Amino acid sequence: MKAREVKRQQLVDQYAEKRAKLKAAGDYVALSRLPRNSNPVRIHNRCSLTGRPKGYMRQFGISRITFREMASKGLIPGIKKASW
């Protein structure tokens, strides 16, 4: 799944300029002919360690479960384990 997200990101980067020009021109027919995965909306945030798509914490770039495991082991500085 991580590799799929990398491919999508590459497509978004590749077609970003073309997509912006077509959008500005209002040419939605040509815009619909571009690959679907070139749309930035289709990129999904994933945990950088496990690849989990749900419970993603943007500030840390990992999922909530990975965050909790790392915090309880003391691997994240400044985080104290309260009652969770």
C-alpha positions as CSV (number, residue, x, y, z in Angstrom):
1,M,0.0,0.0,0.0
2,K,2.9,2.3,0.7
3,A,4.2,1.8,-2.8
4,R,0.8,2.6,-4.3
5,E,0.7,5.9,-2.4
6,V,4.2,6.7,-3.7
7,K,3.0,6.1,-7.2
8,R,0.0,8.4,-6.7
9,Q,2.3,11.1,-5.3
10,Q,4.5,10.9,-8.4
11,L,1.5,11.2,-10.7
12,V,0.2,14.2,-8.7
13,D,3.6,15.9,-9.0
14,Q,3.9,15.0,-12.7
15,Y,0.5,16.4,-13.7
16,A,0.2,19.3,-11.2
17,E,1.2,22.0,-13.7
18,K,-1.0,20.6,-16.5
19,R,-3.9,20.2,-14.2
20,A,-3.6,23.8,-13.0
21,K,-3.6,25.2,-16.6
22,L,-6.6,23.1,-17.6
23,K,-8.5,24.2,-14.5
24,A,-7.7,27.9,-15.1
25,A,-8.8,27.5,-18.7
26,G,-12.0,25.8,-17.6
27,D,-11.4,22.8,-19.9
28,Y,-13.1,20.2,-17.8
29,V,-13.3,17.7,-20.6
30,A,-9.5,17.6,-21.0
31,L,-9.2,17.5,-17.2
32,S,-11.4,14.4,-17.0
33,R,-9.0,12.7,-19.5
34,L,-6.1,12.9,-17.1
35,P,-5.3,9.8,-15.0
36,R,-7.6,9.6,-11.9
37,N,-4.7,9.1,-9.6
38,S,-3.2,12.4,-10.7
39,N,-5.8,14.2,-8.6
40,P,-4.3,15.3,-5.2
41,V,-7.5,14.4,-3.5
42,R,-6.7,10.7,-3.9
43,I,-3.6,10.8,-1.8
44,H,-4.2,9.3,1.6
45,N,-2.0,9.9,4.7
46,R,-0.4,6.8,6.0
47,C,1.7,5.9,9.0
48,S,5.3,6.1,8.0
49,L,6.2,3.0,10.1
50,T,3.2,0.6,9.6
51,G,1.4,2.0,6.6
52,R,-1.9,2.2,8.6
53,P,-4.3,4.7,6.9
54,K,-6.6,5.4,9.8
55,G,-5.9,7.3,13.0
56,Y,-3.1,9.2,11.4
57,M,-1.5,12.0,13.4
58,R,-0.1,14.7,11.1
59,Q,2.1,16.3,13.7
60,F,4.1,13.1,14.1
61,G,3.5,11.4,10.8
62,I,2.5,8.1,12.4
63,S,-0.8,6.4,13.5
64,R,-2.3,6.7,16.9
65,I,-1.4,3.1,17.8
66,T,2.3,3.5,16.8
67,F,2.3,6.8,18.7
68,R,1.0,5.1,21.8
69,E,3.5,2.3,21.6
70,M,6.4,4.7,21.1
71,A,5.2,7.0,23.9
72,S,4.9,4.1,26.4
73,K,8.5,3.0,25.5
74,G,9.7,6.6,26.0
75,L,10.8,7.0,22.4
76,I,8.9,10.3,21.9
77,P,10.5,13.1,23.9
78,G,8.2,15.4,25.9
79,I,5.3,12.9,26.0
80,K,4.3,11.5,29.4
81,K,1.9,8.6,29.7
82,A,-1.2,9.7,31.5
83,S,-4.2,7.5,31.9
84,W,-5.1,6.2,28.4
